[in-house]
Amino acid sequence: GQSLEQPSEVTAVEGAIVQINCTYQTSGFYGLSWYQQHDGGAPTFLSYNGLDGLEETGRFSSFLSRSDSYGYLLLQELQMKDSASYFCAVKSSGSARQLTFGSGTQLTVLP
Amino acid sequence: DVKVTQSSRYLVKRTGEKVFLECVQDMDHENMFWYRQDPGLGLRLIYFSYDVKMKEKGDIPEGYSVSREKKERFSLILESASTNQTSMYLCASTLSRGRRAFFGQGTRLTVV
């Protein structure tokens, strides 16, 4: 089966940098992705890592280490609108391509 | 843009009723998923499907079944609704080797 662990809450101030970690256990790893969800909204895709290393998309970056079963999402120049829940998700290999989510990290950005 | 549409935004059903939640996607995605989301528990996978008429159990399939008769449509069925199935239900779809999942807006189901 699959399991993911991420912190339940993170608080930071506007303009700061915050890192949300995710460790996972899976039988057959294909990739790690990150999603953002605002209250009342649907999760939306932020980034994907299939190989080790850093992927950068604007203020957001995501990192993966397959050997450590570990990844993180880095948010820079935090803005109030970044207050949301952030989920890591593992895509498993094989024909079924199961997509399993962590329990989410609630990020609060303070003025 | 890909669109994933769930048939209802809010639904109230009585205990014991059979409930159908419908999800339709318009981008010819092979994979479709049903999740439930509860506070503090994140998104838990109920069932997923990687092709028409194919289905796989997720982490919490008890009390649910699914149907995928057409590629674009994936239905979640609560055979006999119970109060512990009160939750937000989210449908998602991806390409077979796709990197990103597209989600519907969710159905908030209340079972009374």
Contacts between the chains, C-beta under 8 A, distances in Angstrom:
chain1	res1	chain2	res2	distance
A	1	B	59	7.3
A	8	B	40	7.3
A	31	B	99	6.7
A	33	B	99	6.7
A	33	B	100	6.7
A	33	B	101	7.7
A	35	B	101	7.6
A	41	B	105	7.8
A	42	B	90	6.7
A	42	B	103	4.1
A	42	B	104	6.5
A	42	B	105	5.3
A	42	B	106	6.0
A	43	B	43	7.2
A	43	B	90	7.3
A	43	B	92	7.9
A	43	B	101	7.7
A	43	B	103	5.1
A	44	B	103	7.4
A	45	B	99	7.9
A	45	B	100	3.9
A	45	B	101	6.6
A	45	B	102	7.6
A	48	B	99	4.1
A	48	B	100	6.5
A	50	B	99	7.4
A	87	B	42	6.3
A	87	B	43	6.6
A	89	B	101	7.5
A	95	B	50	6.5
A	96	B	48	7.0
A	96	B	50	5.4
A	96	B	56	5.1
A	97	B	31	5.5
A	97	B	50	6.1
A	97	B	94	7.2
A	97	B	96	6.4
A	97	B	97	7.5
A	98	B	45	7.0
A	98	B	48	6.2
A	98	B	56	7.0
A	98	B	58	7.3
A	99	B	31	7.6
A	99	B	33	6.0
A	99	B	45	7.3
A	99	B	48	7.3
A	99	B	92	7.3
A	99	B	94	6.8
A	99	B	101	6.0
A	100	B	45	5.9
A	100	B	59	7.4
A	101	B	35	7.2
A	101	B	42	5.3
A	101	B	43	4.0
A	101	B	44	7.7
A	101	B	45	7.5
A	102	B	42	5.7
A	103	B	40	6.8
A	103	B	41	5.9
A	103	B	42	3.5
A	104	B	42	4.6
A	104	B	43	7.7
